[in-house]
C-alpha cells in the first residue's frame, strides 16, 4: 500500500538540525528501521536563541517527527555545551520587533504554534538540556514530556528583568512542576536556579555530570551538591558556592573538560525504555498527562500573545534595546528611576526611554 504524506509542506532545515538516529535495544545495539528524531537548535554563538526563521523550522520538524511512522521518540536539544536555549533572539527583538506590536503579534502566533507543536507531538518528547535553559528556552523545555539535564545547566526566566512577562508557557507550566510559591519566586525575580535545584523541585527527571577533571567525571563544583542547612536552617541544596569555595570551584572548572557522553547515555536509556512499551498505550498516557499543561496553555495563549504584542511599545521596547545595545556590564534599565517617573505621571515617550536606558547614559558619559 502506498502511504500518504501528512506533512503540511516538504521540510527544508537551515536554521536547525533535524536527524534520525537508530533506536537502541537494551544491549545498546541499533534497531533496524526504527529511529529517534533529534531536533537541534543550531545557534550556539547566541546561546541557541531562536530567530523567527528557526521557530518556523521547529514547527515543521515536530510535525515531521510526529508523522514519521518509523520515529519512536523525539529528542529536543541544542548544539554545543553552553545552552539548550536562552529564548528568543534579543537582537532580532530589539532591532525589528521593538515598537512594532503588529509584527510581534504575528511572531507570537508562530511562537504559540511552536509550543503547541511540542505539546501535541504524537511521539514522546525528551528535552536534552545541554546547558542554560532560560526564558523562552525554559518555556519550550517545560512543554516537553521529559527533561534530562547536564548538572552544569541553569534554569529560569528573564522576563520582568528585561521588559517582558513569562507568559509564553512558564506561568502556565511552572506551577504544575514546583507549586505556586516557588513558581512565583522564579517567574518574578528571574533568579536562575541550578540543575540540582531544578531536579530537587521536580522540573527535570534526571541529572548527570558532564565535567571531567583529571580524567574522571565530577559533580558541578560551583554549587552545594548536598542537602545542607544555611544559617537560617534552610536547605541550600544546589545553591551557588560563595567566597573562597566559589573561587576554588571556578579553578576546578577551568581545569576540567566538558564531556556530554553521560548525558547522551541517559537520553538514549530513556528512549530505549520508551521503545519497550506499547506505542498507543504510551501516547494515551502522555496525552492524558499533557492535558494539565494544555488546559492552562490553550486558555491563556491568545490573550498572552496580544498583551505581549502591545507591551512592545513600552517595557519590552526599553528592556530588549537595553539588553541589545547596553554595555556588557550593564544591560538592565534603571528600574528605580522608571518607577519614579511613572509615579509622577510621565508617559512612555523617547525622553523616558533615554532617561532609563544604559546605552544612552554611556553615550552621555
Number of C-alpha atoms within 10 A of each C-alpha: 3 4 5 6 11 11 15 9 10 9 13 12 15 11 19 22 19 22 14 16 14 18 24 20 17 13 7 12 10 14 12 11 10 18 24 25 27 24 24 22 26 22 21 16 11 15 24 28 26 26 19 16 13 20 24 19 23 27 19 21 28 27 22 22 27 25 16 17 12 17 22 23 26 27 25 24 23 29 21 18 19 21 27 33 32 25 21 20 20 22 17 15 21 21 14 12 22 24 20 16 19 13 14 22 21 14 19 21 14 17 24 22 17 23 24 19 19 26 25 19 20 24 29 25 28 24 25 25 32 26 26 27 31 28 27 27 25 27 26 25 30 25 29 22 20 19 23 23 30 27 29 26 25 24 25 27 27 23 21 16 21 22 22 21 22 22 21 24 26 26 19 24 23 24 15 16 15 17 12 12 9 13 19 15 11 19 23 15 14 20 14 19 21 24 30 30 22 24 19 15 14 15 22 22 14 20 21 23 19 26 24 19 16 11 9 10 17 17 18 24 20 22 23 20 18 12 13 12 11 10 6 6 8 10 13 17 18 23 18 15 18 13 7 9 15 15 13 15 17 15 13 19 18 10 12 18 16 15 15 17 12 15 22 17 13 17 21 21 16 16 23 20 12 16 20 11 11 9 15 11 10 15 16 12 11 17 19 11 12 16 13 13 18 21 11 15 24 15 11 16 23 16 11 19 21 17 16 23 22 17 21 26 17 18 23 26 23 28 28 29 26 24 23 19 18 21 14 8 7 15 20 22 26 13 12 9 13 19 13 11 16 12 9 9 9 13 12 15 10 9 10 17 21 14 16 22 24 24 21 15 13 11 8 7 5
